[in-house]
Amino acid sequence: MTENDRTALAAFEGKLHRLLHEYTQKEELNRELSLRIEEKENSLKELQLRCTALEKSYNDLKQARVISLSDAAVGETKERIAKLVREIDRCIESLKK
């Protein structure tokens, strides 16, 4: 083996070790990111279930309240809801800007 061959082989070995090291690092990063994605997906599922349960509870409460309200209270409630809707609309408009 000539000196040029040895130099080329040493350079090749160095590059190969560097590539293997980088591959190992990327593989570890990929595992970490996969775990984080899985955790986020689980968290999202839990929050969606909680949201669904809260929406059902809210709707049940809303129905119970409507049944128990008098005509004057219904009018006041409608006014409050309209005010809240206007406030939400203003918020949405300011977010669009």
C-alpha positions as CSV (number, residue, x, y, z in Angstrom):
1,M,0.0,0.0,0.0
2,T,1.5,3.4,-1.0
3,E,1.6,6.5,1.1
4,N,-1.2,8.1,-1.0
5,D,-3.4,5.0,-0.4
6,R,-2.8,5.2,3.4
7,T,-3.6,8.9,3.4
8,A,-6.8,8.4,1.3
9,L,-7.8,5.5,3.6
10,A,-7.2,7.6,6.8
11,A,-9.2,10.4,5.3
12,F,-12.0,8.0,4.4
13,E,-12.0,6.5,7.9
14,G,-12.2,9.9,9.4
15,K,-15.1,10.9,7.2
16,L,-16.8,7.6,7.9
17,H,-16.5,8.1,11.7
18,R,-17.8,11.6,11.4
19,L,-20.8,10.5,9.4
20,L,-21.5,7.7,11.9
21,H,-21.4,10.1,14.7
22,E,-23.7,12.6,13.0
23,Y,-26.0,9.7,12.1
24,T,-26.2,8.7,15.8
25,Q,-26.9,12.2,16.9
26,K,-29.7,12.6,14.3
27,E,-31.1,9.3,15.3
28,E,-31.2,10.4,18.9
29,L,-32.8,13.7,18.0
30,N,-35.4,11.9,15.9
31,R,-36.3,9.7,18.9
32,E,-36.6,12.7,21.2
33,L,-38.8,14.5,18.7
34,S,-41.0,11.5,18.1
35,L,-41.5,11.2,21.9
36,R,-42.4,14.9,22.1
37,I,-44.9,14.5,19.2
38,E,-46.4,11.5,21.0
39,E,-46.7,13.4,24.2
40,K,-48.3,16.4,22.4
41,E,-50.8,14.1,20.6
42,N,-51.8,12.5,23.9
43,S,-52.2,15.9,25.5
44,L,-54.3,17.1,22.6
45,K,-56.5,14.0,22.9
46,E,-57.0,14.6,26.6
47,L,-57.8,18.3,26.0
48,Q,-60.3,17.4,23.2
49,L,-62.0,14.9,25.5
50,R,-62.2,17.5,28.3
51,C,-63.5,20.1,25.9
52,T,-66.2,17.7,24.7
53,A,-67.2,17.0,28.3
54,L,-67.3,20.7,29.2
55,E,-69.3,21.5,26.1
56,K,-71.9,18.8,27.0
57,S,-71.9,20.1,30.6
58,Y,-72.4,23.7,29.4
59,N,-75.2,22.7,27.1
60,D,-76.9,20.8,29.8
61,L,-76.6,23.7,32.2
62,K,-77.8,26.1,29.5
63,Q,-80.9,24.0,28.9
64,A,-81.6,23.7,32.6
65,R,-81.3,27.4,33.0
66,V,-83.5,28.3,30.1
67,I,-86.2,26.0,31.5
68,S,-86.1,27.6,34.9
69,L,-85.9,31.2,33.7
70,S,-88.9,33.6,33.7
71,D,-89.7,35.7,30.6
72,A,-87.8,38.7,32.1
73,A,-84.8,36.7,32.9
74,V,-84.8,35.3,29.3
75,G,-84.7,38.8,27.9
76,E,-81.8,39.8,30.2
77,T,-80.0,36.6,29.2
78,K,-80.5,37.3,25.5
79,E,-79.1,40.8,26.0
80,R,-76.0,39.5,27.8
81,I,-75.4,36.9,25.1
82,A,-75.8,39.6,22.4
83,K,-73.3,41.8,24.3
84,L,-70.8,38.9,24.6
85,V,-71.2,38.1,20.9
86,R,-70.5,41.7,20.0
87,E,-67.4,41.7,22.3
88,I,-66.2,38.4,20.7
89,D,-66.7,40.0,17.2
90,R,-64.6,43.0,18.2
91,C,-61.9,40.7,19.5
92,I,-61.9,38.7,16.2
93,E,-61.7,41.9,14.2
94,S,-58.8,43.2,16.3
95,L,-57.0,39.8,15.8
96,K,-57.4,40.1,12.0
97,K,-55.6,43.4,12.0
